[in-house]
Amino acid sequence: MSSVPVDVDLALVGGGGAASLVLAALDRHGVRDLRIAVVDPVRRRGQDRTWAFWGHPGNDLDDLLSVSWSQVEVITPGVHRALQLAPLRYAMLRSGPIYDRAAEAERRLGVRRIAAAAEALDDDGARVLVRTGADRPVLRARWVLDSRPRPPRRAGRTNWLQHFRGWWLTADRAVFDPGRAVLMDFRTPQPARGVSFGYVLPVDSRYALVEYTEFSPNLLTGAAYDAALAGYRDLLGLDPTRLTVTEVENGVIPMTDGPFAARPSPRVVRLGTAGGATRPSTGFTFSAMHRQAEQVARAVAAGRPPVPSSAYPRRHRWMDAVALRALDRGLVDGPEFFVRLFDRNPAQRVLRFLDGQTTVAEDLAVMRSTRLRPMLTATVADGAGRLRDRLAPSQRPNWAAPPPVVGADRPAADGGREWRLPRPPVA
Ligand SMILES: Cc1cc2nc3c(=O)[nH]c(=O)nc-3n(C[C@H](O)[C@H](O)[C@H](O)COP(=O)(O)OP(=O)(O)OC[C@H]3O[C@@H](n4cnc5c(N)ncnc54)[C@H](O)[C@@H]3O)c2cc1C
């Protein structure tokens, strides 16, 4: 490689979910004649995760979806709530089609690929030098979109994880209802600290993704995820001798009120989880990444800097910090907290709220649907925590989401890249 850095207009450092959506959006907006590079040691291909998200139908994702549902269920012991989502829909998108679309976009945009890990971004306010490994820079970019996974700038006051294992199940006869997805099923045994739930995303009557998820501070062992999933499968009344686990999906997503710096320096913009696109109270990320990709592409097409608006309003991040504290300190019961939101608000309001799209009046309605006293206690304690942080900058140790557990009692061997263990039937 030449020792002179290559000049580009835009460098995407990290080429995963957020970057793929940006490439697709730049292509869709007809951006041409822009010198673009992607720096990532891994070329993302095929199925390495499944995105579930809600939104309005009728956009660029429609023809990539595996399936979508206008009805979902939220289940507690004794009550099955069927929520009508129209005009929204809940949708499933496997990663393969997004990566394929990004690869097509790369070809049309003439993107230069650098298969290396970026180690440093030196921003002098006019250009950013992108360094990989050795101290020699490989790129000199006018702008950098950086989506490398990273912890928040400092540990949050509450640091939880959304951690999960899912089985793609194929049944030998019709056992799933493809007309509705299960969004959250709280009949799973609840952890001492945290919230657990199962969910079911049926593609058709014989094929579905069934997951066990926890919102809690610590990961389980591989064997514990398997046991929890088997328990949930039994709870659904599925006969293991008639099922084959065709794929396994593991993941860990940060749920923290620690701050993610979206603009660490003048010409570096962080996107994806690293840029704060993960909603702290739920771990949902996809819709914010998609929204921000569209904003970036519009801006670039109009000759403006590629800077999206913040993933969520500041007041929502504050509300999430209070909710996380209330859940973590046991001030509220987890399943009851989430179920009350759906019981006391139209489903679309809750979903738009979780996407950061509600008005202040709607936010107040959402707040009113939670239990007042514990939430007030959490609000006061959160305020005191913020004040302490301001007076004496945080003494909390740094915190980063660990890589997912991929096998029984074994941490991820591949540095956290998810999965994939073809498994024998769950007999
Ligand atoms: C299994 C799984 C399922 C998920 N499901 C959902 C869901 O259903 N709904 C939802 O809303 N969210 C979901 N999420 C959360 C979120 O949407 C995804 O994590 C999403 O992929 C985040 O995109 P990203 O670009 O921030 O990170 P990634 O997609 O992880 O991309 C980061 C990229 O950075 C690269 N990289 C790392 N280090 C370097 C380096 N030094 N230099 C250059 N590149 C580097 C990596 O190779 C990777 O390609 C899920 C997450 C996981 C892990």
PDBQT file of the ligand as one rigid body, heavy atoms in Angstrom, charges set to zero:
ROOT
HETATM    1  C1  LIG A 501     -27.896 -10.528  17.107  1.00  0.00    +0.000 C 
HETATM    2  C2  LIG A 501     -28.445  -9.118  17.176  1.00  0.00    +0.000 A 
HETATM    3  C3  LIG A 501     -29.794  -8.906  16.896  1.00  0.00    +0.000 A 
HETATM    4  C4  LIG A 501     -30.303  -7.605  16.948  1.00  0.00    +0.000 A 
HETATM    5  N1  LIG A 501     -31.635  -7.426  16.708  1.00  0.00    +0.000 NA
HETATM    6  C5  LIG A 501     -32.134  -6.173  16.737  1.00  0.00    +0.000 A 
HETATM    7  C6  LIG A 501     -33.519  -5.969  16.458  1.00  0.00    +0.000 A 
HETATM    8  O1  LIG A 501     -34.267  -6.919  16.249  1.00  0.00    +0.000 OA
HETATM    9  N2  LIG A 501     -33.996  -4.692  16.450  1.00  0.00    +0.000 N 
HETATM   10  C7  LIG A 501     -33.185  -3.624  16.695  1.00  0.00    +0.000 A 
HETATM   11  O2  LIG A 501     -33.671  -2.491  16.660  1.00  0.00    +0.000 OA
HETATM   12  N3  LIG A 501     -31.889  -3.800  17.004  1.00  0.00    +0.000 NA
HETATM   13  C8  LIG A 501     -31.341  -5.039  17.029  1.00  0.00    +0.000 A 
HETATM   14  N4  LIG A 501     -30.010  -5.211  17.309  1.00  0.00    +0.000 N 
HETATM   15  C9  LIG A 501     -29.206  -4.033  17.700  1.00  0.00    +0.000 C 
HETATM   16  C10 LIG A 501     -28.618  -3.260  16.502  1.00  0.00    +0.000 C 
HETATM   17  O3  LIG A 501     -29.626  -2.975  15.564  1.00  0.00    +0.000 OA
HETATM   18  C11 LIG A 501     -27.518  -4.016  15.813  1.00  0.00    +0.000 C 
HETATM   19  O4  LIG A 501     -26.494  -4.318  16.718  1.00  0.00    +0.000 OA
HETATM   20  C12 LIG A 501     -26.904  -3.235  14.650  1.00  0.00    +0.000 C 
HETATM   21  O5  LIG A 501     -26.183  -4.130  13.839  1.00  0.00    +0.000 OA
HETATM   22  C13 LIG A 501     -26.007  -2.087  15.104  1.00  0.00    +0.000 C 
HETATM   23  O6  LIG A 501     -25.388  -1.528  13.980  1.00  0.00    +0.000 OA
HETATM   24  P1  LIG A 501     -23.951  -0.858  14.102  1.00  0.00    +0.000 P 
HETATM   25  O7  LIG A 501     -23.551  -0.432  12.760  1.00  0.00    +0.000 OA
HETATM   26  O8  LIG A 501     -23.977   0.098  15.221  1.00  0.00    +0.000 OA
HETATM   27  O9  LIG A 501     -23.011  -2.056  14.609  1.00  0.00    +0.000 OA
HETATM   28  P2  LIG A 501     -22.597  -3.356  13.793  1.00  0.00    +0.000 P 
HETATM   29  O10 LIG A 501     -23.667  -3.771  12.877  1.00  0.00    +0.000 OA
HETATM   30  O11 LIG A 501     -22.144  -4.324  14.832  1.00  0.00    +0.000 OA
HETATM   31  O12 LIG A 501     -21.362  -2.878  12.923  1.00  0.00    +0.000 OA
HETATM   32  C14 LIG A 501     -20.135  -2.474  13.485  1.00  0.00    +0.000 C 
HETATM   33  C15 LIG A 501     -19.057  -2.768  12.453  1.00  0.00    +0.000 C 
HETATM   34  O13 LIG A 501     -17.818  -2.214  12.931  1.00  0.00    +0.000 OA
HETATM   35  C16 LIG A 501     -16.792  -3.076  12.519  1.00  0.00    +0.000 C 
HETATM   36  N5  LIG A 501     -15.587  -2.809  13.297  1.00  0.00    +0.000 N 
HETATM   37  C17 LIG A 501     -15.293  -3.199  14.555  1.00  0.00    +0.000 A 
HETATM   38  N6  LIG A 501     -14.077  -2.705  14.908  1.00  0.00    +0.000 NA
HETATM   39  C18 LIG A 501     -13.620  -2.014  13.856  1.00  0.00    +0.000 A 
HETATM   40  C19 LIG A 501     -12.435  -1.259  13.601  1.00  0.00    +0.000 A 
HETATM   41  N7  LIG A 501     -11.483  -1.120  14.533  1.00  0.00    +0.000 N 
HETATM   42  N8  LIG A 501     -12.281  -0.654  12.409  1.00  0.00    +0.000 NA
HETATM   43  C20 LIG A 501     -13.226  -0.760  11.459  1.00  0.00    +0.000 A 
HETATM   44  N9  LIG A 501     -14.373  -1.447  11.647  1.00  0.00    +0.000 NA
HETATM   45  C21 LIG A 501     -14.566  -2.059  12.823  1.00  0.00    +0.000 A 
HETATM   46  C22 LIG A 501     -17.383  -4.472  12.732  1.00  0.00    +0.000 C 
HETATM   47  O14 LIG A 501     -16.669  -5.453  11.969  1.00  0.00    +0.000 OA
HETATM   48  C23 LIG A 501     -18.801  -4.251  12.235  1.00  0.00    +0.000 C 
HETATM   49  O15 LIG A 501     -18.946  -4.583  10.871  1.00  0.00    +0.000 OA
HETATM   50  C24 LIG A 501     -29.464  -6.494  17.283  1.00  0.00    +0.000 A 
HETATM   51  C25 LIG A 501     -28.124  -6.739  17.582  1.00  0.00    +0.000 A 
HETATM   52  C26 LIG A 501     -27.625  -8.030  17.534  1.00  0.00    +0.000 A 
HETATM   53  C27 LIG A 501     -26.166  -8.241  17.897  1.00  0.00    +0.000 C 
ENDROOT
TORSDOF 0
